[in-house]
Amino acid sequence: MMVIAGAAAIGALVWIGNSHDRLAQRFMFDLGLAGTGLISAGAQVLILIGAWLMWRSWPRGDQKTERSDKQSGDEQA
């Protein structure tokens, strides 16, 4: 969810920067350079943390076999 929110924020910033729509130009000037930079940095952090959390929660086969080997060794003893 964090990755999606970060990607949506960056996508919105790209739309604001590239669009010639009056609403996008108004957002660009209302946010200013510092605001867009902070939003961009925050969105990148969200993407990185979300990707890291997904990577950490991904099941790995080698860890399961090590745990099952340890459990089967304990049961045999």
PyMOL commands that set and color helices and strands:
alter all, ss='L'
color gray80, all
select helices_A, chain A and resi 2-18+22-57+61-76
alter helices_A, ss='H'
color red, helices_A
deselect
rebuild
show_as cartoon
